[in-house]
Each structure stands twice: as C-alpha cells, then as structure tokens.
Amino acid sequence: MTQCQVSEEVAMKAERVKNRTVLDVLRSKRLCFMMLINGFITIVMSFYYFALSLQSVSLHSNRIIGYTLSGLVEFPSAVVVVPLLARFGRRCISYTSLFICAISVSIAPFIQGVFYLLQRSLNLRSLSPSDLSIFYFTLGALSCAAGVCAFALPETRGMPMPEDFDQVNPGPLLGYFIRRRQNNETDQSSRSASKRYANNDASK
C-alpha cells in the first residue's frame, strides 16, 4: 500500500487546488476520454451479463437448474480475479477477458452439436424467424471493440491515486497525442526563437 501513497509535495498541492465542479470535469479532455471508454466497456459488459443471464434458463430443461448453473460459474471468476489483478493489473485483465468473451461468443453457434446442453436450445431456435447467430456475432463484435478500447486505458496497478485532473494518467493512446502536441509546440517555440535571433543579428 505504500506504493499507492502520494508524496508530501503532491498532498500539499492538492490542498491548494480550488474546488472542482461538474463543468470542470466536462472541460477536461482526459476525464472525458476516460468516461467514454469506461462507459462503452461498461455497456458491453452489461449486455453480456444481462443477455447471458436471460439465456441461462436454456442451459437445461429445468429452468431453475439452468439458472443455478449460470450462478455457479461465477464463483471461480470471483476467486481468481483478485490474485490476477494483483499480478497483472486491471488493464491486462480487462482486454484479455473481453477478447476471450468475443472469441467464445463468436464460435458458440458452430459448436452446438458438441455440447449437449446447448444443442437442444440452439437447434430449436434455428427454426424460429429470428437467427441467434446475429445476436452472438453482434456481442462478439462489441466485445472485440471494447477490448481494443481497453488498450487505451492507463494501468493503475502500483500507481498513486491522482489528486487533481493534471495528475490523471492519460493512458498510452491519449498520452501519445499529448506528447506529440507538446513536441510540436516545443519545435514551434524553437523555430520562433531562432527567427528572432536571426532577425536581431541581421539588424545589427
């Protein structure tokens, strides 16, 4: 926990920072970028959770058993996620899980004959006017897009909590554009200074 503590200088700076409002949050490009990415990932995860939970009753002829099975599969993930987060960090776990979900859901319509529990439900639904393959492929595409967006998130493992907007880690993607803009501004300042020196030498 000592790695997550900020220095005294940063703590004193936070006391001098004025009170922020909601408008300040909306004006911050970093926070807006983070909210958009995290909001999209949360929406995709909600699709998975509620859609698959509603379909869980099709895992077995007895709906109670099917719903119970869908709840039991969450126990291993709840136990494993804590050491994985401590070992690999939040960003790695996020995009890896999203890509695994995308692959699993995309190949689900092609393996209905392999798993008996899914065979009856998928085969019966293939006779209905609505095609569940489109549903699975849509979830797979959304999960893949969310996994790509997760690459732009900053890693928070072992990092101190930011005390102000300027201390927020922009992540690799937004950080690249920020550094590029700063380099361009530095180059322009250097060229302007060189021109001024050249003009002064010419006037002399």
Secondary structure, DSSP 8 states (H G I E B T S, - for coil): -GGG---HHHHHHHHHS----HHHHHH-HHHHHHHHHHHHHHHHHHHHHHHHHHHGGGGSSSHHHHHHHHHHTHHHHHHHHHHHHHHH-HHHHHHHHHHHHHHHHHHGGG-TTT-HHHHHHHHHHTTSSS-HHHHHHHHHHHHHHHHHHHTTS---TT----SSGGGS--HHHHHHHHHHHHHHHHHHHHHHHHHHHHHHHHH-
